[in-house]
Amino acid sequence: MATTRKRAKTTAKTEEQVEAAPKKTTRKKRATKAKPSITNIPPVQVNDADLMWEELRNLPIEMFALPNQRVEDYLMRVAGIPNELYLKPNSPAALPSFETLLNGQTIIRVERTAEGDPINVSYPKYEMEETDLYIVVRRFVPPAEKPEYQLVAKMQAPR
């Protein structure tokens, strides 16, 4: 019994000594990283494909007669050219539904007749092309505004 008391006393003393003794701090200071400021952050470049995906991703799509279906549930965006949106369908049934959805997206523009009278002309907002692996979506450009048609018109114009 005497030995256990001694051990208990010595351990109690050491605990008291440890508590009473000043603590040494041997912590090393961490190297602080420079916090990025607003001026150091590069501007985010948004291209036309990003804008088209933001417009299309949350539109409702008619798939399997289920309610609340969105485009991003059935089509996955793939990296591609900045002015074209490349999509990969998760299901082959997504293609006709997506085509129907795109045909419903139209733009109404005011144009002038030869006499100068304004008329409203409806154009599709997007044009879609199907390739072997992807669906390519582009903004619709009226034929009169396409550069290749303008070049042909200039060549055919009488001099």
C-alpha positions, 0 to 999 in steps of 0.5 A, a space after each residue: 500500500 505504501 508504494 501505491 500512495 507514493 506513486 499517487 503522490 508523485 503523479 499528483 505532484 507532477 500534474 500540479 507541477 505541470 499546471 503551475 509551470 509556464 507553458 512553452 510555446 514552440 509553435 511555428 508560425 504558418 506562412 500566410 498566403 496572400 488573400 486574393 483581392 478583387 483586382 487579382 481575380 481575372 474576369 470570367 469570359 462568357 461565350 455564346 455557348 455558355 449563354 445558350 446553355 443557361 437559356 436552354 438548361 432549365 426549359 421544360 421538356 416533354 419526356 415519357 409523359 412525366 411532369 417537371 422534366 428539364 433539358 439538363 436531365 436528358 442532355 449533357 453539355 460537352 466542351 466544344 467551339 465557343 459559339 456552338 453548343 455541343 450536347 450529348 443525349 442521355 437517351 435516344 428519345 431526347 432528340 425528338 423532344 429537344 427538337 420540338 422544344 427548339 422549334 417552339 423558341 422563336 424571335 420576332 424581328 421588325 423588318 422593312 419591306 421594299 416600300 419601307 413599311 415595318 412588318 413583324 417576321 418570326 425566326 427560330 431562335 436556334 438551329 440544331 444539327 445532329 452528328 454521330 455523337 453530338 447535337 450541335 445547337 447554334 443561334 439562327 442567322 437569317 439567310 440574308 445576313 449570312 456572310 457567304 450569301 452576302 458575298 454571292 450577292 455582291 458577285 452577282 450584282 450588276 456593275 
